[in-house]
Amino acid sequence: MRKSARFAASAAAGLLALSSLTACANDAASSTADSGGGDGKGEHVKIMVGGLDKVIYMPAMLTQRLGYFSAEGLNVELLSEPAGVQAETALVSGQVQGAVGFYDHTLDLQVKGKSVESVVQFSHAPGEVEVVSSKAAGKIGSPKDFKGKKLGVTGLGSSTDFLTKYLAVKNGVNVNEFSPVAVGAGPTFISALQKGSIDAGMTTDPTVATILDKKAGKVLLDMRTPEGSQAALGGPYPSSSLYMQTDWVNGHKETVQKLVNAFVKTLKWMSTHNASEIAAKMPADYSQGNKTLYAEAIKSTLPMFTKDGVMPANGPETVEKVLKAFNPNIKNAKVDLSKTFTTEFVEKATG
């Protein structure tokens, strides 16, 4: 009887904890969506972002803040997950209609039997930076030194995981010769770097700017510019994008066109405003109390963004080459790149 009582108490506690977490998640989702100042009118579309406060995914919240979604007659609800792979999961499970994450997920999903396509391409470079902790700086001078090291990624199966594996393989280190560690981004990434839980790791701004400001690490590889992408990966690397399930796109073309119109307007607006002006449009808490540092983080990352949402020439081929280098599922499969993105909507966008 005591066992069953303990079990019931444990189950009740578990349910209470779960409901509390769910409530917190719902509160966070609501505050995220409402922070754009939308009027709640128009067609409701849910978009999951692989980290709303990451500069690489800035066009999502910026479009909300500029009022471009509502101007298109859309009521867009922006939700946030710390890693792109979680945004991908939310999309394929039908929880959301769109995901803002890396284009490379469309190739990965295709070989898994899921038809997903990028409808507007935010970037032509990864926007990622490989940083080495101050403690390990003398031991890691290039990806050739990844062997035996603990390397931080946002999540296992994420794009940072993909790129880390590629950099290792390209430099003669097998994927089983180092340990990828899921540490998220922001404070959790920085803490792991400082405590020695990871020796190095891949992350984005504003995390990079904070690491350098705290002198917790140094830059090993910078892929925030097309030039950095070319040097590290051998070509343009389309990363952050809005991708959606192909069936949904084909059944809701008018809605997709409105979304793409809004995002293209934002990309053009970004190309004509400086980092400080962009930072001023973002939620106040994104700067974490340091507006100057946040503006610097945006400035460092701005070169990665396209001005028109168009897929860069040879970009899909670079992504396929990177994934085939270490991913056995893709290496041994034929990927139809033409089905991983569409330019139909950006060509008609009225930016």
C-alpha positions as CSV (number, residue, x, y, z in Angstrom):
1,M,0.0,0.0,0.0
2,R,2.9,2.3,0.9
3,K,4.4,1.6,-2.5
4,S,1.2,2.5,-4.4
5,A,0.9,5.7,-2.3
6,R,4.4,6.7,-3.0
7,F,3.8,5.9,-6.7
8,A,0.6,8.1,-6.7
9,A,2.5,10.9,-5.0
10,S,5.3,10.6,-7.4
11,A,2.9,10.6,-10.4
12,A,1.1,13.6,-9.0
13,A,4.3,15.5,-8.5
14,G,5.3,14.6,-12.1
15,L,2.0,15.8,-13.5
16,L,2.3,19.0,-11.5
17,A,5.9,19.6,-12.8
18,L,4.8,18.8,-16.3
19,S,1.8,21.2,-16.1
20,S,4.1,23.9,-14.7
21,L,6.6,23.5,-17.5
22,T,3.8,23.5,-20.0
23,A,2.4,26.7,-18.5
24,C,5.8,28.3,-18.6
25,A,6.2,27.3,-22.2
26,N,2.8,28.6,-23.1
27,D,3.5,31.9,-21.3
28,A,6.8,32.2,-23.1
29,A,5.2,31.5,-26.4
30,S,2.5,34.1,-25.8
31,S,4.9,36.8,-24.7
32,T,7.1,36.0,-27.7
33,A,4.3,36.3,-30.1
34,D,2.8,39.4,-28.5
35,S,6.1,41.3,-28.3
36,G,5.8,42.1,-32.0
37,G,2.9,44.4,-31.2
38,G,0.6,42.5,-33.6
39,D,-3.2,43.3,-33.5
40,G,-4.1,39.6,-33.4
41,K,-6.1,40.0,-36.7
42,G,-5.6,38.1,-39.9
43,E,-4.7,34.6,-40.8
44,H,-3.0,32.8,-37.9
45,V,0.4,31.2,-38.8
46,K,2.7,29.6,-36.3
47,I,6.5,29.7,-37.0
48,M,9.0,27.9,-34.8
49,V,12.4,29.6,-34.6
50,G,15.6,27.9,-33.6
51,G,16.4,30.6,-31.1
52,L,14.5,33.9,-31.5
53,D,17.3,35.9,-29.8
54,K,20.0,34.6,-32.1
55,V,21.2,37.2,-34.6
56,I,21.3,34.7,-37.4
57,Y,17.5,34.4,-37.1
58,M,16.9,38.1,-36.5
59,P,14.6,38.6,-39.6
60,A,11.9,36.6,-37.8
61,M,11.4,39.0,-34.8
62,L,12.4,42.0,-36.8
63,T,9.6,41.4,-39.4
64,Q,7.2,41.2,-36.5
65,R,8.5,44.4,-34.9
66,L,8.4,46.3,-38.2
67,G,4.8,45.4,-38.6
68,Y,5.3,43.7,-42.0
69,F,3.4,40.5,-41.1
70,S,0.3,42.4,-40.1
71,A,0.6,44.7,-43.1
72,E,0.3,41.5,-45.2
73,G,-2.9,40.6,-43.3
74,L,-1.2,37.9,-41.2
75,N,-1.3,37.1,-37.5
76,V,2.1,35.4,-37.1
77,E,2.9,33.6,-33.8
78,L,6.6,33.3,-33.3
79,L,7.7,30.4,-31.0
80,S,11.2,29.7,-29.9
81,E,13.4,26.6,-29.4
82,P,17.1,26.7,-28.5
83,A,18.2,24.6,-31.4
84,G,17.3,24.4,-35.0
85,V,16.8,20.6,-34.9
86,Q,13.9,21.2,-32.4
87,A,12.3,23.7,-34.8
88,E,12.6,21.0,-37.5
89,T,10.8,18.5,-35.2
90,A,8.0,20.9,-34.5
91,L,7.5,21.4,-38.2
92,V,7.4,17.8,-39.3
93,S,5.1,16.9,-36.4
94,G,2.6,19.5,-37.5
95,Q,2.8,21.7,-34.4
96,V,3.7,24.7,-36.6
97,Q,3.3,25.7,-40.3
98,G,6.9,27.0,-40.7
99,A,10.3,26.8,-39.2
100,V,13.1,29.4,-39.2
101,G,16.3,27.4,-39.2
102,F,19.1,26.2,-41.4
103,Y,18.4,25.2,-45.0
104,D,20.5,22.0,-44.5
105,H,17.6,20.4,-42.7
106,T,15.7,20.2,-46.0
107,L,18.3,17.8,-47.4
108,D,18.5,15.8,-44.2
109,L,14.7,15.5,-44.1
110,Q,14.4,14.5,-47.8
111,V,16.5,11.4,-47.3
112,K,14.3,10.5,-44.3
113,G,11.3,10.7,-46.6
114,K,10.0,14.1,-45.6
115,S,9.4,16.8,-48.3
116,V,10.3,20.2,-46.9
117,E,11.5,23.3,-48.8
118,S,13.0,26.7,-48.2
119,V,10.6,29.4,-49.4
120,V,12.9,32.4,-48.6
121,Q,16.6,32.4,-48.0
122,F,17.8,34.8,-45.4
123,S,21.5,34.1,-45.7
124,H,24.4,33.0,-47.9
125,A,26.8,32.2,-45.0
126,P,26.4,30.2,-41.9
127,G,26.8,33.0,-39.4
128,E,28.5,30.5,-37.1
129,V,31.8,30.9,-35.2
130,E,34.0,28.2,-33.8
131,V,35.4,29.5,-30.5
132,V,38.0,28.0,-28.3
133,S,38.0,28.4,-24.5
134,S,40.8,30.5,-23.1
135,K,42.0,27.4,-21.2
136,A,42.3,25.2,-24.3
137,A,43.5,28.0,-26.7
138,G,47.1,26.6,-26.6
139,K,45.9,23.1,-27.6
140,I,43.5,23.9,-30.5
141,G,45.0,25.9,-33.3
142,S,42.7,24.5,-36.1
143,P,40.1,21.8,-36.6
144,K,43.1,19.4,-37.1
145,D,43.3,19.5,-33.3
146,F,39.7,18.4,-32.6
147,K,40.8,14.9,-31.9
148,G,40.0,13.9,-28.3
149,K,38.3,17.2,-27.6
150,K,34.8,18.0,-26.3
151,L,33.2,20.3,-28.8
152,G,30.0,22.3,-28.0
153,V,27.0,22.3,-30.3
154,T,23.5,23.7,-29.8
155,G,22.0,20.2,-30.0
156,L,22.8,16.8,-31.4
157,G,21.6,16.6,-35.0
158,S,21.6,20.4,-35.3
159,S,23.3,22.5,-38.0
160,T,26.2,23.3,-35.6
161,D,26.6,19.6,-35.1
162,F,26.7,19.1,-38.9
163,L,29.2,21.8,-39.5
164,T,31.4,20.7,-36.7
165,K,31.6,17.2,-38.1
166,Y,32.4,18.5,-41.5
167,L,35.2,20.7,-40.3
168,A,36.6,17.7,-38.4
169,V,36.4,15.3,-41.4
170,K,37.8,17.9,-43.8
171,N,40.8,18.3,-41.5
172,G,41.5,14.6,-41.0
173,V,39.6,13.9,-37.8
174,N,36.9,11.2,-37.8
175,V,33.6,11.9,-36.3
176,N,34.2,9.3,-33.6
177,E,37.4,10.9,-32.5
178,F,35.9,13.8,-30.7
179,S,32.9,14.3,-28.4
180,P,30.0,16.6,-29.5
181,V,28.3,18.1,-26.4
182,A,24.9,19.7,-26.6
183,V,25.1,23.0,-24.7
184,G,22.6,25.2,-26.3
185,A,23.5,28.9,-26.8
186,G,23.8,32.0,-24.7
187,P,24.5,31.5,-20.9
188,T,24.6,27.7,-21.1
189,F,27.2,27.7,-23.9
190,I,29.3,30.3,-22.1
191,S,29.1,28.5,-18.8
192,A,30.2,25.2,-20.4
193,L,33.2,27.0,-22.0
194,Q,34.2,28.6,-18.7
195,K,33.8,25.4,-16.6
196,G,35.7,23.3,-19.1
197,S,32.7,21.1,-20.0
198,I,33.7,21.9,-23.6
199,D,37.1,22.8,-25.0
200,A,35.7,24.6,-28.0
201,G,32.3,25.0,-29.7
202,M,30.2,26.5,-32.5
203,T,27.8,29.3,-31.7
204,T,26.5,32.6,-33.1
205,D,26.0,36.2,-32.0
206,P,25.2,37.6,-29.5
207,T,26.9,34.7,-27.7
208,V,30.1,35.2,-29.6
209,A,30.3,38.9,-28.7
210,T,29.7,38.1,-25.0
211,I,32.4,35.4,-25.0
212,L,35.0,37.8,-26.4
213,D,33.8,40.6,-24.0
214,K,34.3,38.2,-21.0
215,K,37.6,37.0,-22.5
216,A,36.2,33.5,-22.0
217,G,37.5,32.3,-25.4
218,K,38.9,33.3,-28.8
219,V,37.7,32.9,-32.4
220,L,39.1,29.9,-34.2
221,L,37.0,30.1,-37.4
222,D,34.6,32.9,-38.4
223,M,31.8,32.0,-40.8
224,R,29.8,35.2,-40.5
225,T,30.8,36.5,-43.9
226,P,30.6,35.0,-47.4
227,E,34.4,35.1,-47.5
228,G,34.6,33.1,-44.2
229,S,32.1,30.6,-45.6
230,Q,34.2,30.2,-48.8
231,A,37.4,29.7,-46.8
232,A,35.9,27.1,-44.3
233,L,33.4,25.3,-46.5
234,G,34.5,26.0,-50.1
235,G,31.5,28.0,-51.2
236,P,28.4,30.0,-50.2
237,Y,26.5,28.2,-47.5
238,P,22.8,29.1,-47.4
239,S,21.8,28.8,-43.7
240,S,19.0,30.6,-42.0
241,S,15.7,30.4,-44.0
242,L,12.0,29.9,-43.7
243,Y,11.3,26.3,-44.6
244,M,7.9,24.6,-44.7
245,Q,6.4,21.3,-45.6
246,T,6.0,21.1,-49.4
247,D,2.4,19.9,-49.2
248,W,1.4,22.8,-47.0
249,V,3.2,25.3,-49.3
250,N,1.3,23.9,-52.3
251,G,-2.0,24.1,-50.5
252,H,-1.5,27.6,-49.1
253,K,0.3,29.6,-51.8
254,E,-1.4,32.9,-51.1
255,T,-0.4,32.7,-47.4
256,V,3.2,31.7,-48.2
257,Q,3.5,34.6,-50.7
258,K,2.4,37.0,-47.9
259,L,5.0,35.6,-45.6
260,V,7.7,35.8,-48.2
261,N,6.7,39.4,-49.1
262,A,7.1,40.4,-45.4
263,F,10.5,38.7,-45.0
264,V,11.9,40.2,-48.3
265,K,10.8,43.7,-47.1
266,T,12.7,43.1,-43.9
267,L,15.8,41.9,-45.7
268,K,15.8,45.0,-47.8
269,W,15.2,47.2,-44.8
270,M,18.2,45.6,-43.0
271,S,20.4,46.3,-46.0
272,T,19.7,50.1,-45.7
273,H,20.0,50.5,-42.0
274,N,23.0,50.2,-39.7
275,A,23.4,47.8,-36.7
276,S,22.4,50.4,-34.1
277,E,19.2,51.2,-35.9
278,I,18.4,47.5,-36.3
279,A,19.2,46.8,-32.6
280,A,16.8,49.6,-31.6
281,K,13.9,47.8,-33.3
282,M,14.5,44.5,-31.4
283,P,13.1,43.6,-28.0
284,A,14.9,45.4,-25.2
285,D,15.9,42.2,-23.3
286,Y,17.8,40.9,-26.4
287,S,20.7,43.2,-25.5
288,Q,21.0,41.7,-22.0
289,G,21.7,45.1,-20.6
290,N,24.5,46.0,-23.0
291,K,23.1,47.8,-26.1
292,T,26.6,48.6,-27.4
293,L,27.7,45.0,-27.4
294,Y,24.4,43.8,-28.9
295,A,24.8,46.3,-31.8
296,E,28.4,45.1,-32.3
297,A,27.0,41.5,-32.5
298,I,24.6,42.5,-35.2
299,K,27.2,44.4,-37.1
300,S,29.5,41.4,-37.1
301,T,26.7,39.1,-38.4
302,L,25.1,41.4,-41.0
303,P,27.3,40.3,-43.9
304,M,25.7,36.8,-43.8
305,F,22.3,38.1,-44.9
306,T,20.9,38.3,-48.4
307,K,19.2,41.5,-49.6
308,D,16.4,39.8,-51.6
309,G,15.7,36.3,-50.1
310,V,17.0,34.5,-53.2
311,M,18.9,31.2,-52.9
312,P,22.6,31.9,-53.7
313,A,24.0,30.3,-56.8
314,N,25.8,27.0,-56.0
315,G,24.6,27.3,-52.4
316,P,22.6,24.0,-52.3
317,E,25.6,22.2,-53.9
318,T,27.9,23.4,-51.1
319,V,25.5,22.3,-48.5
320,E,25.1,18.8,-50.1
321,K,28.9,18.5,-50.3
322,V,29.3,19.3,-46.6
323,L,26.6,16.9,-45.5
324,K,27.9,14.0,-47.8
325,A,31.3,14.3,-46.2
326,F,30.2,12.9,-42.8
327,N,26.5,11.9,-43.0
328,P,26.2,8.3,-44.3
329,N,22.5,8.6,-44.9
330,I,23.0,11.5,-47.3
331,K,26.4,10.2,-48.7
332,N,24.7,7.1,-50.0
333,A,21.5,8.7,-51.2
334,K,20.5,10.8,-54.2
335,V,19.3,14.2,-53.2
336,D,17.0,16.1,-55.5
337,L,18.2,19.6,-54.7
338,S,15.5,21.2,-56.8
339,K,12.9,20.0,-54.3
340,T,14.7,21.5,-51.3
341,F,14.0,25.1,-52.1
342,T,11.7,27.2,-54.3
343,T,12.3,30.7,-55.7
344,E,8.6,31.0,-56.9
345,F,7.7,33.3,-54.0
346,V,10.8,35.5,-53.8
347,E,10.5,36.2,-57.5
348,K,7.0,37.6,-57.0
349,A,7.8,39.3,-53.7
350,T,7.0,43.0,-53.5
351,G,9.9,44.1,-51.3
